[in-house]
Amino acid sequence: MSVSPSTVVNELQIKPRSLARNFSLRALIHGLTLVVVSYLVVVPLFMLLYASVKSTEDKLPFESTVTSLGNYAAIFTSPSMLPIFLDTFLFTAGSLAVGLPVAIGLAWLLERTAIPGRAWIANAILVPMTIPSLLSAIAWIQLLDPRAGLVNVVLRNVFRVTSDNGPFDIYSLYGMCFVQGLRLVPSAYLMIAASFRAMDPSLEEQSAMAGRGIAQTTFRITLPIMRPALLAALIYFIIVVIESFDIPGLLGFTARIRVLSTAIYWATHSEVGLPDYGLASALGAIVLAAALLLMWIYQRLTAHQEKFATITGKGYRPRQISLGVWSGPATAFCLCYIFVAVLLPFVMLLWTSVQPFYAVPSVDSLSRVSFEGYLNIWRDRSVVRAMWNTTVLALVTSLATILLAVLVSWFVVRRQRTGNGLANYLATVSFLPQCVPSIVIGLAFIFVYVRFPIPIYGTLWIIALALTTRYLAFSSRATTSALMQVHGELEEASQMSGAPWVKTLRRITMPLLAPAMINVFLWVAVHAMQELSIAIMLYNPDTVVVSTMIWSMWQNGRTADAAVLGVILIFLSALLLLSAQAYSYFRGRPKSQT
Amino acid sequence: MRIRKSPIANIVLLLAWVFFSPAFSAVGYAQEKSKGGSDAVAQLYAAARKEGTVVIWGPTDAIIYQRMQEALDKTYPGIKIDHFESIPEPLVQRIIAESQAGKPAAVDIIQSGSLRALRPLIDRDMLAAVPAWEKDFGLDAVYANHRFAGAYNLTLPISYNTKMVSAKDAPKSWEELADPKWKGRKIIIEARLVPFAMLGTEWGKSKAAELTKKILAQQPIIVQGGTTVAKALAGGQVQVAVGTYAYTIEGLKKQGAPVDWIPVSPLPVLTSAEGVLKTAAHPNAARFIAGWIGTADGQKIRYGTSGQAMEVGRNAIGVVAERIKANQPAIILETEKTFATILEIQRELGKMLGALR
């Protein structure tokens, strides 16, 4: 995409406006953004901190009259705590070590180089994000289980190994880091890719002209410029890994890797009546403290943002680098990732959907293949309603989140230049919901909105609101790091020409942020389609969604039906990805013609 | 005509009255009770029919209630079952939160996979006592002073993969799971360790904890979810499984999976319970449907549609019930008297897997 600032500014139908009016509108929107974000974040955050000092064994937080630091004492005096912190550190570090380099590599290849088939590869690497995490984790067990995993069985047969175990063991720290790392790649790619796309290659060209090779240029020019985006991704995914439970829940118990999310799981899903919200919230508050520390470090490291701006008014022209002889290996790397992270689990999911129970593909199990599930699924009256609700939820949540994220980013990035403390506040606050366990967000929303004067309790809107809160952290991280690379002089030029702030935002800032916004839209939509913990607290028969149906089917032993619905969900998500791709294509075409 | 009785005849008559009158009166009482019970059920049905609808929240598959509705319409038409399928724990929290906000949840019957999940509602006195379940419907699985009626049982046996282990070699007791021959990812266990916590109510906490520790030292695979456990067993990932239900294994067997289960003694059995909310908008329909599901007729339909049924007790039905009856293991049943102990032991065992409290 190429956007010449002079062209855009000329396109604006400039009318003289009073600076005061411009300022007041901006201040009003700024104020509204502050209020809305604070409100969205305060609800779950208050619940987290309030519950963390309440004794909630067999009680809900608002029923408890005892206020104490007992939950924190229970955590820090538990003999399990030290191993839990250590394992959490190892699991987080290992997962990030697998996921982030792959995501950075893919983002660089697909956004900065002229690798063949970029559009297709870019879409394909997002597919793992569309596989529900429960089904994805189970697919990986079916692939890498030491005894019956397909990959292990094939390898043992090929190499005529007599043992009935291995060579790979998914129930290990390495297995967990591998699967969790792969799960991170699509999200990390989306967060980083937009920044690579927006980078001005002239800096790298100058480095090359000065005689530096690709490696030197990458480490001395590209990566330092990408620092805000990479740090944003790193900090965000540290918290994501700490909080994620699917992989520790399915692999970690066996591997004896006990992490913070396992402890939160035991506190909230003990299947013994009411969850221990106090303990879960105290654990959440510890994650929150870690997040605040990380945010402080991040703000220190990216203090002078204009250093990282690469889209300026002075000849910004993104273009791709030719890889020459390295084109083949680079394509192979992308295809290898697609084979491992996309094709293998998807094929396993397909296989599960046509089998009454899992068995390694064989003559025997081939005789049990049945496509009945794909016909029977439609007999369930709730399926169509769930699909409609899921589609509405995904669209509403992603549009609301993206609007808020762009406004937050603008105020964070542009106001920070003038040293506005409110900007730092907004940057920090928008990140905090990521530290609140989903189940706590769900409970907070029940308690607040059941009493709320506006009747949104029991509707789809309350789920959308909760999900918007949940996804604000990712969205604002992604748009903030993209906006950091857009120098403020473009907007200043527009406003100097008399364009109102809203028009500047709409005609200058948003088009330049479009790649990041599309990425965020896709990410939020796909995640909203799968989200379970919040939906399961807030849904009712009228607001049933696909994720809750998949869960129910799985729990009731209808695994083939759950897999069928999972496959349908993937196709729906793929449709969304293709639509976004088509939109980008058609949006980009007239621009390039102007 | 005046009948003259000899003194001997009078004595015989007197003796006959002394010996047989209790029996006659017992038969009469039983007939009366039966007649009275039927009348009471008929009256409850008439009141339920007037209400026309019953709203049930719980984990049962929606398809099962759709099929039960078809059967219900044939014998007791006029009551529509509105079912909302979800996990009981969030539902219980929602009911409590909505009730505290002065907006009672729009639900008549709350159902759970175990008695313990509904305990918070008992603690807060939110469930109605329904003596009619025992008195009029003749149910025996009624708990907590008539506040819970059993809908079906969930038997937790030891299961095994028949391709990998012969019936002869399969473990016949819980202690055998600690045998070194099962070391090294040969056993799969559901992470909540419910069977071991229930064994603790019979054996005592320390013995159950000791055995659990020994079995966990066997390097078993531990995953979350009974279905995941069953699928792993059927798929040949492991040889032996603990924490999945006997009826699930029977269902997989029917589909051709190489699995079977052993009615080890003692045998832990959970009860899926149904309770009627005090704030139910359709209280009669709720009392009637929860009672009807527990009867022999209701159980027959439930078993036919899902394989789920009462597996122990008066209205027990199905393959699992037959095998339990044939093998006569000691049963550890979850009741209102044991669920507090089960919870306490479960919390203790959970610490072995990362629980902090």
HADDOCK unambig.tbl for C-alpha pairs under 7 A between the chains (distance, minus, plus):
assign (segid A and resid 75 and name CA) (segid B and resid 356 and name CA) 6.55 0.50 0.50
assign (segid A and resid 78 and name CA) (segid B and resid 356 and name CA) 6.38 0.50 0.50
assign (segid A and resid 80 and name CA) (segid B and resid 354 and name CA) 6.80 0.50 0.50
assign (segid A and resid 80 and name CA) (segid B and resid 356 and name CA) 6.90 0.50 0.50
assign (segid A and resid 145 and name CA) (segid B and resid 237 and name CA) 6.92 0.50 0.50
assign (segid A and resid 147 and name CA) (segid B and resid 237 and name CA) 5.66 0.50 0.50
assign (segid A and resid 148 and name CA) (segid B and resid 236 and name CA) 5.98 0.50 0.50
assign (segid A and resid 148 and name CA) (segid B and resid 237 and name CA) 4.91 0.50 0.50
assign (segid A and resid 249 and name CA) (segid B and resid 223 and name CA) 6.50 0.50 0.50
assign (segid A and resid 249 and name CA) (segid B and resid 224 and name CA) 6.14 0.50 0.50
assign (segid A and resid 250 and name CA) (segid B and resid 223 and name CA) 4.92 0.50 0.50
assign (segid A and resid 250 and name CA) (segid B and resid 224 and name CA) 6.11 0.50 0.50
assign (segid A and resid 251 and name CA) (segid B and resid 223 and name CA) 6.99 0.50 0.50
assign (segid A and resid 253 and name CA) (segid B and resid 222 and name CA) 5.41 0.50 0.50
assign (segid A and resid 253 and name CA) (segid B and resid 223 and name CA) 6.62 0.50 0.50
assign (segid A and resid 253 and name CA) (segid B and resid 353 and name CA) 6.60 0.50 0.50
assign (segid A and resid 254 and name CA) (segid B and resid 220 and name CA) 6.60 0.50 0.50
assign (segid A and resid 254 and name CA) (segid B and resid 221 and name CA) 4.83 0.50 0.50
assign (segid A and resid 254 and name CA) (segid B and resid 222 and name CA) 4.80 0.50 0.50
assign (segid A and resid 258 and name CA) (segid B and resid 354 and name CA) 5.55 0.50 0.50
assign (segid A and resid 262 and name CA) (segid B and resid 354 and name CA) 6.40 0.50 0.50
assign (segid A and resid 263 and name CA) (segid B and resid 354 and name CA) 5.75 0.50 0.50
assign (segid A and resid 263 and name CA) (segid B and resid 355 and name CA) 5.20 0.50 0.50
assign (segid A and resid 263 and name CA) (segid B and resid 356 and name CA) 6.32 0.50 0.50
assign (segid A and resid 266 and name CA) (segid B and resid 355 and name CA) 5.31 0.50 0.50
assign (segid A and resid 271 and name CA) (segid B and resid 117 and name CA) 6.52 0.50 0.50
assign (segid A and resid 272 and name CA) (segid B and resid 116 and name CA) 5.62 0.50 0.50
assign (segid A and resid 272 and name CA) (segid B and resid 117 and name CA) 5.58 0.50 0.50
assign (segid A and resid 272 and name CA) (segid B and resid 343 and name CA) 6.15 0.50 0.50
assign (segid A and resid 273 and name CA) (segid B and resid 89 and name CA) 6.38 0.50 0.50
assign (segid A and resid 273 and name CA) (segid B and resid 116 and name CA) 5.88 0.50 0.50
assign (segid A and resid 273 and name CA) (segid B and resid 117 and name CA) 4.32 0.50 0.50
assign (segid A and resid 273 and name CA) (segid B and resid 118 and name CA) 6.46 0.50 0.50
assign (segid A and resid 273 and name CA) (segid B and resid 119 and name CA) 6.20 0.50 0.50
assign (segid A and resid 273 and name CA) (segid B and resid 120 and name CA) 6.07 0.50 0.50
assign (segid A and resid 274 and name CA) (segid B and resid 89 and name CA) 6.74 0.50 0.50
assign (segid A and resid 274 and name CA) (segid B and resid 120 and name CA) 6.88 0.50 0.50
assign (segid A and resid 356 and name CA) (segid B and resid 255 and name CA) 6.63 0.50 0.50
assign (segid A and resid 357 and name CA) (segid B and resid 231 and name CA) 6.05 0.50 0.50
assign (segid A and resid 357 and name CA) (segid B and resid 234 and name CA) 6.62 0.50 0.50
assign (segid A and resid 357 and name CA) (segid B and resid 235 and name CA) 6.83 0.50 0.50
assign (segid A and resid 358 and name CA) (segid B and resid 231 and name CA) 6.20 0.50 0.50
assign (segid A and resid 358 and name CA) (segid B and resid 234 and name CA) 6.73 0.50 0.50
assign (segid A and resid 358 and name CA) (segid B and resid 235 and name CA) 4.80 0.50 0.50
assign (segid A and resid 359 and name CA) (segid B and resid 235 and name CA) 4.39 0.50 0.50
assign (segid A and resid 447 and name CA) (segid B and resid 97 and name CA) 6.35 0.50 0.50
assign (segid A and resid 450 and name CA) (segid B and resid 98 and name CA) 6.50 0.50 0.50
assign (segid A and resid 450 and name CA) (segid B and resid 101 and name CA) 6.76 0.50 0.50
assign (segid A and resid 451 and name CA) (segid B and resid 101 and name CA) 6.27 0.50 0.50
assign (segid A and resid 537 and name CA) (segid B and resid 90 and name CA) 5.58 0.50 0.50
assign (segid A and resid 541 and name CA) (segid B and resid 84 and name CA) 5.55 0.50 0.50
assign (segid A and resid 552 and name CA) (segid B and resid 86 and name CA) 6.89 0.50 0.50
assign (segid A and resid 554 and name CA) (segid B and resid 227 and name CA) 6.90 0.50 0.50
assign (segid A and resid 555 and name CA) (segid B and resid 227 and name CA) 5.99 0.50 0.50
assign (segid A and resid 556 and name CA) (segid B and resid 61 and name CA) 6.31 0.50 0.50
assign (segid A and resid 557 and name CA) (segid B and resid 227 and name CA) 5.63 0.50 0.50
